[in-house]
Amino acid sequence: MFLIDGAEHQLDLIHAQAARRGVTIQVVLDIVHVIEKLRSASRCFHTATDPDAETWVGTQAARILAGDALGAVTGIRAQADRLDLSPDQRAAADRARRHLENNGAHLHYDQALAAGWPIASGIVEGAARHLVADRLEINGSRWTVPGAEAVLTPRALISNGDFPQYWIFHRHRERERLHPRPDQHNYELLA
């Protein structure tokens, strides 16, 4: 499963790699990018301070999340037509509509949520920033892949609260490696 921001080049690279590896993939457009487009489109129909603008965005987002992106596209076009907006006045609505149309194959949020897939990258980006960037992007530092992995693995275990269990496992494995016994496989670690 891939979570994308809608960049055409990004999507091309993902599909090329999937084809090269002979794997089937699922691609989901980050819902945050969709909501940003909807928020811009709402300014075509509501003023910036109008509370109905947020209601409009929420209604469209709920429709898209429920699997009816095509209905949202049709509704945006119909509303712009009904208000007889000029091309300049409806530009943001048309951009949002085209974005939804161009990425229609990646807007099946109802299916993604049912499968337990993420639909927004904020958690992933936050985790990457916390685990990787905060530690490895220190000025002047140089990392090899094995060195970075040696630092990031315990950092992830500590962040997840799994370090105490891992440390018991690690000590047990090190003891087995350093002091092997012929009948060692017959015993279980009790502590």
C-alpha positions as CSV (number, residue, x, y, z in Angstrom):
1,M,0.0,0.0,0.0
2,F,1.3,3.4,-1.0
3,L,0.2,6.8,0.3
4,I,0.8,9.6,-2.2
5,D,0.3,13.3,-2.4
6,G,-0.9,13.2,-6.0
7,A,2.3,14.2,-7.8
8,E,2.3,12.5,-11.2
9,H,6.0,11.8,-11.2
10,Q,5.7,10.1,-7.8
11,L,3.0,7.9,-9.0
12,D,4.9,7.0,-12.2
13,L,7.9,5.9,-10.1
14,I,5.8,3.8,-7.8
15,H,4.1,2.0,-10.7
16,A,7.4,1.5,-12.5
17,Q,8.9,-0.1,-9.4
18,A,5.8,-2.3,-8.8
19,A,6.0,-3.5,-12.5
20,R,9.7,-4.2,-12.2
21,R,9.1,-6.3,-9.1
22,G,6.0,-7.9,-10.5
23,V,3.8,-7.0,-7.5
24,T,0.3,-5.6,-7.3
25,I,0.0,-2.5,-5.2
26,Q,-2.7,-0.3,-3.8
27,V,-2.3,3.5,-3.9
28,V,-4.2,5.9,-1.8
29,L,-4.2,9.7,-2.1
30,D,-3.4,11.5,1.2
31,I,-6.7,12.8,2.5
32,V,-5.0,15.9,3.8
33,H,-4.2,17.0,0.3
34,V,-7.8,16.4,-0.8
35,I,-9.0,18.5,2.1
36,E,-6.6,21.3,1.2
37,K,-8.0,21.4,-2.3
38,L,-11.6,21.4,-0.9
39,R,-10.7,24.2,1.5
40,S,-9.5,26.3,-1.4
41,A,-12.6,25.4,-3.4
42,S,-14.8,26.5,-0.6
43,R,-13.6,30.1,-1.0
44,C,-15.4,30.1,-4.4
45,F,-18.7,29.6,-2.6
46,H,-18.1,31.2,0.9
47,T,-16.1,34.1,2.3
48,A,-13.0,33.3,4.3
49,T,-14.8,34.0,7.6
50,D,-18.1,32.3,6.8
51,P,-18.5,29.3,9.1
52,D,-20.5,27.6,6.4
53,A,-17.2,27.2,4.5
54,E,-16.0,24.6,7.0
55,T,-19.3,22.9,6.9
56,W,-19.1,22.7,3.1
57,V,-15.6,21.3,3.3
58,G,-16.7,18.7,5.9
59,T,-19.7,17.7,3.8
60,Q,-17.6,17.2,0.7
61,A,-14.8,15.3,2.7
62,A,-17.4,13.0,4.3
63,R,-18.9,12.2,0.9
64,I,-15.4,11.4,-0.5
65,L,-14.5,9.3,2.6
66,A,-17.7,7.3,2.1
67,G,-16.5,6.4,-1.4
68,D,-18.5,8.9,-3.5
69,A,-15.7,11.1,-4.9
70,L,-17.5,11.2,-8.3
71,G,-20.6,12.6,-6.5
72,A,-18.5,15.3,-4.9
73,V,-17.0,16.2,-8.2
74,T,-20.4,16.5,-9.8
75,G,-21.7,18.6,-6.8
76,I,-18.8,21.0,-7.0
77,R,-19.3,21.5,-10.8
78,A,-23.1,21.9,-10.4
79,Q,-22.7,24.4,-7.5
80,A,-20.2,26.5,-9.6
81,D,-22.6,26.4,-12.6
82,R,-25.7,27.2,-10.5
83,L,-23.9,30.3,-9.1
84,D,-22.9,31.3,-12.6
85,L,-19.3,31.9,-11.5
86,S,-16.9,33.4,-14.0
87,P,-13.8,31.3,-14.9
88,D,-11.7,33.4,-12.4
89,Q,-14.3,33.0,-9.6
90,R,-14.5,29.3,-10.0
91,A,-10.8,28.6,-10.6
92,A,-10.1,27.0,-7.2
93,A,-13.3,24.8,-7.5
94,D,-12.2,23.7,-10.9
95,R,-8.7,22.8,-9.7
96,A,-10.2,20.8,-6.8
97,R,-12.6,19.0,-9.2
98,R,-9.7,18.2,-11.7
99,H,-7.6,16.9,-8.8
100,L,-10.3,14.6,-7.7
101,E,-11.0,13.5,-11.3
102,N,-7.3,12.9,-12.0
103,N,-6.9,10.9,-8.9
104,G,-10.2,9.1,-8.9
105,A,-8.5,5.7,-8.8
106,H,-6.8,6.5,-5.6
107,L,-9.8,7.9,-3.6
108,H,-11.4,4.7,-2.4
109,Y,-11.1,5.7,1.3
110,D,-14.0,3.6,2.3
111,Q,-12.1,0.5,1.1
112,A,-8.8,1.7,2.6
113,L,-10.3,2.3,6.0
114,A,-12.1,-1.0,5.9
115,A,-8.7,-2.7,5.2
116,G,-7.1,-0.7,8.1
117,W,-4.8,1.3,5.8
118,P,-3.7,4.8,6.6
119,I,-5.3,7.6,4.6
120,A,-3.0,10.4,5.8
121,S,0.7,10.6,6.0
122,G,1.0,12.9,9.0
123,I,1.6,10.0,11.4
124,V,4.3,8.5,9.2
125,E,5.9,11.9,8.7
126,G,5.8,12.6,12.4
127,A,7.3,9.3,13.2
128,A,10.1,9.7,10.7
129,R,10.8,13.2,12.1
130,H,10.9,11.9,15.7
131,L,12.8,8.7,15.1
132,V,15.1,9.6,12.2
133,A,15.5,13.4,11.7
134,D,15.7,14.4,15.3
135,R,18.7,12.0,15.8
136,L,20.4,11.7,12.5
137,E,20.2,15.2,11.1
138,I,22.5,16.7,13.7
139,N,24.9,19.2,12.1
140,G,28.2,17.6,11.0
141,S,27.1,14.0,11.5
142,R,27.8,11.4,9.0
143,W,26.1,8.0,9.1
144,T,26.6,4.7,7.5
145,V,23.5,2.5,7.0
146,P,24.7,0.0,9.7
147,G,25.5,2.8,12.1
148,A,22.2,4.6,11.6
149,E,20.3,1.3,12.0
150,A,22.2,0.6,15.3
151,V,21.1,4.0,16.6
152,L,17.5,3.9,15.3
153,T,16.5,0.4,16.3
154,P,16.9,1.0,20.1
155,R,15.4,4.5,19.6
156,A,12.3,3.0,18.0
157,L,12.1,0.3,20.8
158,I,12.3,3.0,23.5
159,S,9.7,5.2,21.8
160,N,7.3,2.3,21.5
161,G,7.8,1.2,25.1
162,D,9.2,-2.2,24.0
163,F,12.7,-1.8,25.1
164,P,12.5,-3.7,28.5
165,Q,11.1,-6.8,26.7
166,Y,13.7,-6.4,23.9
167,W,16.6,-6.1,26.4
168,I,15.6,-9.3,28.1
169,F,15.5,-11.0,24.7
170,H,18.8,-9.4,23.6
171,R,20.6,-10.5,26.8
172,H,19.3,-14.1,26.4
173,R,20.5,-14.3,22.8
174,E,23.9,-12.8,23.6
175,R,24.3,-15.3,26.4
176,E,23.5,-18.1,24.0
177,R,25.9,-16.8,21.4
178,L,28.8,-16.2,23.8
179,H,28.3,-19.3,26.0
180,P,26.7,-22.1,23.9
181,R,25.8,-25.3,25.6
182,P,25.3,-28.6,23.7
183,D,21.9,-29.0,25.3
184,Q,21.0,-25.3,25.3
185,H,17.9,-25.8,23.1
186,N,16.3,-27.8,25.9
187,Y,15.9,-24.8,28.2
188,E,13.6,-21.9,28.3
189,L,14.3,-18.4,29.6
190,L,12.1,-17.8,32.7
191,A,13.3,-14.3,33.6
